[in-house]
Amino acid sequence: MNNEIHSDGNLITRLFFRLLPIQILLAAINAVNGTVSSLFAANSVGSAAMTAIGLYGPINTLMCAVTGLFVCGSQIICGKFMGANQMEKTQKVFSVDLLSVTIFSAFYIALHLLAVPFGWMGIFTKDPEVRVYLDQYVLGRAIGILPFVLGQQLAAFLSLENKTKRTTVASVAFIFVNLVTNYLFVSRWKMQAFGLALASSVGLWVFFLIEVSYYFKKSAMMKIRFKGVRGEDFANIFKTGLPGALGDGYQTARGLILNTLITVYAGSAGMSAFSTANSFIGLFWTIPSAMLVVSRMLMSVSIGEEDRRSLTDVMRHMFKWSIPIMAVIGVGISLLAEPITRLYYQDPTQEVYKMTVWGMRLLPLVLPIALPTMNGVCYAQSSGKQGLVNILTAWDGVIGVVAFSALLMPFMSINGVYLANILNSVFADLIILTYSVIRNKRLPRTMDDYMVVPKEFGVSEEDRIDMTVKNMEDVVTISMRVTEFCREKGIDGNRTYLASLCLEELAGNVVDHGFNKDRKTHSVDIRVAKKNDDLILRIKDDCVMFDPAARKSLLDPEDPAKNIGIRMVYGMTDRIEYHNILGLNVITIKI
């Protein structure tokens, strides 16, 4: 019997694209801020302000690294706990996470406020004009540190609670406020670099206040609970998020080293060109970054559920959809390099114009090439493959780009940096493939091979069947398939009958009622697995939220047959768990 003939993986694909837009908006906050600031800096303040923004980049990257550490660590841990339906542990992680980032924010704000009077920004530039703009920019950015750091954490938890509409509103509000305040502060009131940074900070406060208002509602799943919290909770978040955050830390070091190399081999024109191209393309990096966040959520939940099929489906989706999408976007930007450059610099004879054009041509090509490495790090981090994570983050974060840049820049000037980014991503992808070959002792033949999923994880293909139900005809077919599977695995007659009946009743209920609640396309993913002495049934759908436990005791005097299927299932077994995560209804039954 072909166990997976009816499993199409479309539930993961629909969920991925449903979660992606909001994550793009979230990732766009930093990118939009950088792009808008660059446009106003180049057109309303001058190239010296543009250089100051570029020099601030490593400082911002370090803040993003620490913020990302806690976002990533808490999201992976909470995803696993929610996948295992352990909400008390989830809330403890939520509480420790918010406390930790608040303390970090206070420390980072203090550093910003002390940096200007003590002259610490002098280590980044000796140019007096650039130094003035850099000091202004640092003070303005200090005002927005707390809402940025807390806002990123809350956005991650809102996604897990399937409250993405609120984050969408917050993100749109940020973009609007950022544009309006940049126009007022920079173009009208001539507040220069301080105005550029202040506009961003005001937008971040609006973003944060919209998000945090949800957590004052009684309906919020996440609550601040410090009772029973231990130091181990902080340590687990830190340990889980550290490998990925090291990548941002490495990029901070990379930024400092590249700034030096660019200054030596390409001068201030090269620094301005690199900052401009980076800033614009950073807007499009929000898409793969958002894809990564969605993949991380789906992978962590799949690991918590011990769902081998869903885990590998996430990676399949990356090759089937994400890479082609980013290839089209990358090539499109490359072809429009000159029109895009003219948004910033109008004189084609200027050296900075020519350097920026080449940046717009070459850097976008990294977008699709980098995805296998990004997803590889995500999976390795979620599954505890720390050695692979450390190798990839070190290479991709600093070693590859810096090494190739140092080799190429003496001969190619700023183009050496652009080409170095492409070569870095190609070699990082090869590291993942090499790891897979070494562990499997052959080229990977399946997605399980490529990801090196442990044999003991979840349930093997031989001990499970995966089915996708799209209509009532499929529901009828389930009974025969489940019965056949149970007999092959030596399951006794009573449990075989119960499994077949439970799945037919519950899946039929979803098709009958859930599919008709809206005009969207829906399906039900069903897994039947034999693990040790247990027969485990799991029903997962993307319809409106529906807890069958709420219906098991409801009787309608006018219609005694109403909810009879659900009441019958609960009457035959009490080992039923329900939870809603990422907008999916998940029912698990152990027989």
C-alpha positions in Angstrom: 0.0 0.0 0.0 1.3 3.5 -0.9 1.0 5.2 2.4 1.3 8.7 1.2 -0.7 8.6 -2.0 -3.3 11.0 -0.6 -1.0 13.4 1.3 -0.4 16.5 -0.9 1.3 18.9 1.6 -1.0 21.7 0.4 -2.1 22.5 4.0 1.5 23.6 4.8 1.7 25.6 1.6 -1.6 27.5 2.3 -0.5 28.1 5.9 2.9 29.3 4.7 1.4 31.9 2.3 -1.2 32.9 4.9 1.5 33.7 7.5 4.0 35.2 5.0 2.5 38.7 4.4 2.4 39.7 8.0 6.0 38.5 8.5 7.0 40.5 5.5 5.5 43.6 7.0 7.3 42.8 10.3 10.6 42.3 8.5 9.9 45.5 6.5 9.9 47.7 9.6 13.7 47.8 9.7 14.1 47.7 5.9 11.5 50.4 5.3 13.1 52.6 7.9 16.5 52.1 6.3 15.2 52.8 2.8 13.1 55.8 3.7 15.9 57.2 5.8 18.4 56.7 2.9 16.0 58.5 0.4 15.5 61.5 2.7 19.2 61.5 3.7 20.4 61.5 0.1 17.9 64.0 -1.2 17.3 66.4 1.8 20.5 66.2 3.9 23.4 65.0 1.8 25.9 62.2 1.2 27.6 62.8 4.6 24.3 61.8 6.3 24.1 58.8 4.1 27.6 57.8 5.2 26.6 58.3 8.9 23.6 55.9 8.4 25.9 53.3 6.9 28.4 53.6 9.7 25.6 53.1 12.2 24.7 49.9 10.5 26.9 47.5 12.7 25.4 49.1 15.9 21.9 48.4 14.6 22.9 44.9 13.5 24.1 44.2 17.1 20.8 45.3 18.5 19.0 43.1 16.0 21.2 40.2 16.9 20.3 40.3 20.5 16.6 41.0 19.7 16.7 38.1 17.3 18.3 35.8 19.9 15.3 36.2 22.2 12.7 36.1 19.4 14.2 33.0 17.8 14.9 31.2 21.1 11.5 31.9 22.6 9.6 31.2 19.4 11.3 27.8 18.9 10.7 26.8 22.5 7.1 28.1 22.6 6.4 26.4 19.2 7.5 23.1 20.6 5.5 23.5 23.8 2.4 24.6 21.9 2.8 21.7 19.5 2.9 19.4 22.6 -0.1 21.4 24.1 1.8 22.6 27.1 0.5 26.1 27.6 1.7 26.7 31.2 5.3 26.3 30.0 4.6 28.5 27.0 3.5 31.4 29.3 6.6 31.1 31.5 8.9 31.4 28.4 6.8 34.4 27.3 7.3 36.1 30.7 11.0 35.5 30.9 11.5 36.6 27.3 9.8 40.0 27.9 11.7 40.6 31.2 15.1 39.8 29.6 14.7 42.1 26.5 13.4 45.0 28.7 16.7 44.8 30.7 18.7 44.6 27.5 16.9 47.7 26.1 17.6 49.8 29.1 21.3 48.9 28.9 21.5 49.6 25.1 19.7 53.0 25.5 22.2 54.0 28.2 25.1 53.2 25.8 23.5 55.4 23.1 22.9 58.3 25.5 26.5 58.2 26.9 28.2 57.7 23.5 27.7 61.3 22.3 28.9 63.3 25.3 31.9 60.9 25.8 32.8 61.0 22.1 32.6 57.3 21.5 31.4 57.7 18.0 34.8 59.0 17.1 36.0 55.4 16.7 33.8 55.1 13.6 34.8 58.2 11.6 37.4 61.0 11.7 35.4 63.1 9.3 34.0 66.0 11.4 30.9 66.5 9.2 30.0 62.8 9.2 30.7 62.7 13.0 28.1 65.5 13.6 25.5 63.6 11.7 26.4 60.3 13.4 26.0 61.8 16.8 22.6 63.2 15.9 21.5 59.9 14.5 22.5 57.9 17.6 20.5 60.2 19.9 17.4 59.9 17.8 17.7 56.1 17.5 18.0 55.8 21.3 14.4 56.9 21.7 13.1 53.9 19.6 15.2 51.1 21.1 12.6 49.9 23.7 9.6 49.8 21.4 11.6 48.1 18.6 12.9 45.3 20.9 9.7 44.7 22.7 7.7 45.0 19.5 9.6 42.3 17.8 9.0 39.9 20.7 5.2 40.6 20.8 4.9 40.2 17.0 6.4 36.7 17.3 3.9 35.7 20.0 1.0 37.3 18.2 1.8 35.1 15.2 1.8 32.0 17.4 -1.7 33.0 18.7 -2.9 33.6 15.1 -3.5 37.3 15.8 -1.7 38.6 12.7 -4.4 41.2 11.9 -3.2 43.3 14.8 0.4 43.1 13.7 -0.7 44.0 10.2 -2.4 47.1 11.5 0.7 48.0 13.6 3.1 47.5 10.7 1.0 49.6 8.3 0.7 52.3 10.9 4.5 52.3 11.4 5.1 52.7 7.6 2.6 55.6 7.4 3.9 57.4 10.5 7.5 56.9 9.4 6.9 58.5 6.0 4.9 61.4 7.4 7.4 62.2 10.2 10.4 61.9 7.9 8.7 64.5 5.6 8.0 66.8 8.6 11.2 66.4 10.5 13.7 66.2 7.6 12.2 68.0 4.6 10.1 70.7 6.4 11.7 71.3 9.8 15.3 70.6 8.7 16.2 68.4 11.7 18.9 66.6 9.7 20.1 63.3 10.9 18.4 63.6 14.3 15.1 64.0 12.4 15.8 60.9 10.4 16.3 58.8 13.5 13.5 60.4 15.4 11.0 59.7 12.7 11.9 56.0 13.0 11.5 56.1 16.8 8.1 57.7 16.7 6.9 55.1 14.2 8.2 52.3 16.4 6.3 53.6 19.5 3.1 53.6 17.5 3.8 50.0 16.3 4.5 48.8 19.9 1.5 50.5 21.5 -0.9 48.9 18.9 0.6 45.5 19.6 0.8 45.6 23.4 -2.9 46.7 23.7 -3.9 43.2 22.8 -2.3 41.7 25.9 -4.5 43.7 28.2 -7.5 41.7 27.0 -8.7 38.6 28.9 -8.8 36.6 25.7 -5.0 36.8 25.3 -3.5 33.4 25.4 -0.1 34.7 26.7 0.0 36.0 30.2 2.8 37.4 32.3 3.4 34.6 34.9 6.6 34.7 37.0 5.5 32.1 39.5 7.6 29.0 39.1 10.0 30.7 36.6 13.5 29.5 37.0 16.9 30.6 35.7 16.8 27.6 33.4 14.0 29.2 31.4 16.3 32.1 30.5 19.2 29.7 29.9 17.1 27.7 27.5 16.0 30.7 25.5 19.5 32.0 25.3 21.0 28.6 24.4 18.3 28.0 21.7 18.5 31.4 20.2 22.3 32.0 20.5 23.5 30.1 17.3 21.2 32.1 15.1 21.9 35.4 16.8 25.6 34.7 16.4 24.9 35.1 12.7 23.8 38.7 13.3 26.8 39.1 15.7 29.1 37.9 13.0 27.4 40.4 10.6 28.2 43.2 13.0 31.9 42.2 12.9 31.6 41.8 9.1 30.1 45.3 8.8 33.0 46.8 10.8 35.6 45.0 8.7 33.9 45.8 5.4 33.6 49.4 6.3 37.4 49.5 6.7 38.0 47.6 3.4 35.6 49.8 1.5 37.1 53.0 2.9 40.6 51.8 1.9 39.8 50.4 -1.6 36.8 52.4 -2.7 36.8 55.6 -0.6 33.7 57.6 0.6 32.0 57.1 -2.8 32.2 53.3 -2.4 30.9 53.6 1.2 27.9 55.7 0.0 27.2 53.3 -2.9 27.4 50.2 -0.7 25.1 51.8 1.9 22.6 52.9 -0.8 22.5 49.5 -2.6 22.3 47.6 0.7 19.6 49.8 2.0 17.4 49.4 -1.1 17.9 45.7 -1.5 17.4 45.3 2.3 13.7 46.2 1.6 13.5 43.0 -0.5 15.5 40.9 2.0 12.3 41.3 4.1 10.8 38.6 1.9 13.3 35.7 2.5 13.6 36.9 6.1 9.9 36.6 6.5 10.0 33.2 4.8 12.5 32.1 7.3 10.4 33.2 10.3 7.4 31.3 8.9 9.6 28.2 8.3 10.9 28.4 11.9 7.4 28.5 13.4 6.3 25.6 11.2 9.4 23.6 11.9 9.3 24.1 15.7 5.6 23.2 15.9 6.3 20.1 13.7 9.1 19.0 16.0 6.8 19.5 19.1 4.2 17.3 17.4 6.9 14.9 16.2 5.4 15.2 12.7 8.1 14.0 10.3 6.0 14.6 7.2 5.1 18.3 8.0 8.7 19.0 9.0 10.0 17.9 5.6 7.1 19.5 3.8 8.4 22.9 5.0 11.8 22.3 3.3 10.1 21.0 0.1 8.1 24.2 0.0 11.3 26.2 0.1 12.6 24.5 -3.0 9.3 24.5 -4.8 8.1 28.0 -4.1 10.5 30.3 -2.2 13.6 30.0 -4.4 11.7 30.6 -7.7 9.9 33.6 -6.2 13.1 35.2 -5.0 14.9 34.4 -8.3 12.3 36.4 -10.2 12.5 39.3 -7.7 16.3 39.3 -7.7 16.6 39.2 -11.5 13.9 42.0 -11.8 15.9 44.3 -9.5 19.1 43.6 -11.4 17.5 44.5 -14.7 16.2 47.8 -13.2 19.5 48.8 -11.6 19.9 52.1 -13.4 16.4 53.5 -12.9 16.6 52.5 -9.2 19.9 54.2 -8.8 18.5 57.4 -10.2 16.2 57.6 -7.2 19.3 58.4 -5.2 21.8 59.9 -7.5 20.9 61.8 -10.7 24.4 62.4 -12.3 25.6 59.3 -14.3 29.1 60.7 -14.5 29.5 60.5 -10.7 31.6 57.7 -9.3 29.0 57.0 -6.6 26.4 56.6 -9.4 28.4 54.0 -11.3 29.3 52.1 -8.1 25.6 52.0 -6.9 24.4 50.7 -10.3 26.8 47.7 -10.0 25.5 47.1 -6.5 21.9 47.1 -7.7 22.9 44.6 -10.4 24.9 42.1 -8.4 23.6 42.1 -4.8 20.0 41.1 -5.7 21.3 37.8 -7.1 22.1 36.7 -3.6 18.3 36.6 -2.7 17.5 33.1 -4.1 20.9 31.6 -3.5 20.9 32.4 0.2 17.6 30.6 0.9 18.9 27.0 1.3 21.4 28.2 3.9 18.8 30.3 5.8 16.4 27.4 6.0 19.2 24.9 6.8 20.3 27.1 9.8 16.6 27.3 10.8 16.1 23.6 10.8 19.5 22.8 12.5 18.8 25.4 15.2 15.3 24.0 15.8 16.5 20.4 15.9 19.6 21.0 18.1 22.3 20.5 15.4 24.5 23.1 17.0 27.7 22.1 15.3 26.2 22.7 11.8 24.6 26.0 13.0 27.9 27.3 14.3 29.8 26.4 11.1 27.1 28.0 8.8 26.7 31.1 10.9 30.4 31.7 11.1 30.9 31.2 7.4 27.8 33.0 6.2 28.1 35.8 8.8 31.6 36.9 8.5 34.3 34.5 7.1 33.0 34.0 3.6 32.2 37.6 2.7 35.3 39.1 4.4 37.6 36.5 2.9 36.3 36.9 -0.7 36.2 40.7 -0.3 39.8 40.9 0.9 40.8 38.8 -2.1 38.8 40.7 -4.8 38.7 44.3 -3.7 42.3 45.1 -4.5 41.5 44.3 -8.1 37.8 45.1 -8.4 37.2 47.9 -5.9 33.6 48.0 -4.6 32.5 45.3 -7.1 34.7 42.9 -5.1 32.3 43.2 -2.2 29.3 42.7 -4.3 30.7 39.5 -5.9 32.0 38.3 -2.5 28.4 38.2 -1.3 27.3 35.9 -4.2 30.3 33.5 -3.7 29.7 33.4 0.0 26.1 32.2 -0.4 27.1 29.6 -3.0 29.8 28.1 -0.7 27.4 28.1 2.3 24.8 26.1 0.3 27.6 23.6 -0.5 28.5 23.3 3.2 24.9 22.0 3.8 25.1 19.5 0.9 28.5 18.3 2.1 27.2 17.8 5.6 24.3 15.7 4.2 26.7 13.6 2.1 29.0 13.0 5.1 26.2 12.0 7.4 24.4 9.8 4.8 27.6 8.5 3.2 26.0 9.2 -0.2 24.2 12.0 -2.1 20.8 12.7 -0.6 18.0 10.9 -2.4 15.0 12.2 -0.3 14.2 15.3 1.7 14.8 13.2 4.9 18.3 12.6 3.6 19.0 16.2 2.7 17.8 17.4 6.1 19.5 14.4 7.9 16.3 13.8 10.0 17.1 11.3 12.7 15.6 7.9 12.2 14.2 7.9 15.7 12.4 11.2 15.2 8.6 10.8 14.9 7.2 7.8 13.2 8.8 6.2 10.1 6.9 5.9 6.8 6.3 2.1 7.5 4.5 2.9 10.7 2.1 5.6 9.6 -0.2 6.7 6.8 -0.8 10.3 5.8 -3.9 11.4 4.0 -5.4 14.6 2.7 -9.2 14.9 2.7 -10.8 17.4 0.3 -14.5 16.3 0.2 -16.9 13.8 1.7 -16.0 11.1 -0.8 -12.4 11.2 0.6 -13.9 10.8 4.1 -15.7 7.6 3.1 -12.4 6.2 1.8 -10.6 6.8 5.1 -12.4 4.0 6.8 -11.0 1.3 4.5 -7.5 2.7 4.4 -7.3 3.0 8.2 -8.7 -0.5 8.7 -6.2 -1.9 6.2 -3.3 -0.1 7.9 -4.4 -1.3 11.4 -4.6 -4.9 10.3 -1.2 -4.8 8.7 0.3 -3.5 12.0 -1.5 -6.1 14.1 -3.9 -3.7 15.9 -6.8 -5.5 17.6 -10.3 -5.4 16.1 -11.8 -3.1 18.7 -9.1 -0.4 18.3 -9.2 -0.8 14.5 -13.0 -0.2 14.5 -12.7 2.8 16.9 -9.9 4.4 14.9 -11.8 4.1 11.7 -15.0 5.5 13.3 -13.3 8.4 15.0 -11.6 9.6 11.9 -14.7 9.3 9.8 -16.8 11.2 12.3 -14.4 14.0 13.0 -13.1 14.5 9.5 -16.7 14.4 8.2 -17.6 17.1 10.7 -14.9 19.4 9.4 -15.9 18.8 5.8 -19.6 19.3 6.5 -19.3 22.4 8.6 -15.7 23.9 8.5 -15.4 23.9 4.7 -18.6 26.0 4.3 -17.8 28.8 6.8 -16.0 30.9 4.2 -15.1 30.9 0.5 -11.5 29.7 1.0 -10.1 26.4 -0.1 -9.7 24.0 2.8 -8.4 20.4 3.4 -7.9 18.1 6.3 -4.6 16.4 6.9 -4.9 13.1 8.7 -2.2 11.0 10.1 -2.6 7.5 11.6 0.6 6.2 13.3 1.5 3.2 15.4 4.1 4.2 18.0 5.1 1.6 20.6 1.8 0.2 21.9 -0.3 3.3 21.0 -2.3 4.0 18.0 -2.2 7.8 17.4 -4.7 9.6 15.3 -4.2 13.2 14.3 -6.7 15.5 12.4 -5.4 18.9 11.3 -7.4 21.5 9.3 -7.2 25.2 8.5 -10.9 26.0 8.9 -12.3 28.4 11.5 -11.4 27.7 15.1 -13.4 24.8 16.4 -12.9 22.9 19.7 -15.0 19.7 19.6 -14.9 19.4 23.4 -17.2 22.4 23.5 -19.8 20.5 21.5 -19.6 17.1 23.2 -22.1 17.9 25.9 -24.4 20.1 23.9 -27.9 18.7 23.3 -30.5 20.3 21.1 -34.1 19.2 22.2 -35.3 20.0 18.7 -32.6 18.0 17.1 -31.4 15.1 19.3 -29.0 13.9 16.5 -27.1 17.2 16.5 -23.4 16.7 17.5 -24.1 13.0 17.9 -20.9 12.1 16.1 -18.7 14.2 18.4 -20.6 13.0 21.5 -20.1 9.4 20.4 -16.3 9.8 19.8 -15.9 11.4 23.3 -18.0 8.6 24.8 -15.7 5.9 23.4 -12.3 7.5 24.3 -11.2 10.1 26.8 -7.6 10.4 25.4 -8.4 13.4 23.1 -6.4 16.6 23.0 -7.3 19.7 21.0 -5.3 22.9 20.4 -5.3 25.7 17.9 -1.9 26.9 16.8 -0.9 29.2 13.9 -4.6 29.1 12.9 -4.8 25.3 12.6 -7.2 23.1 14.5 -5.3 20.0 15.7 -7.1 17.0 17.3 -4.9 14.2 18.6 -6.4 10.9 19.8 -4.5 8.1 21.4 -6.1 4.6 21.4 
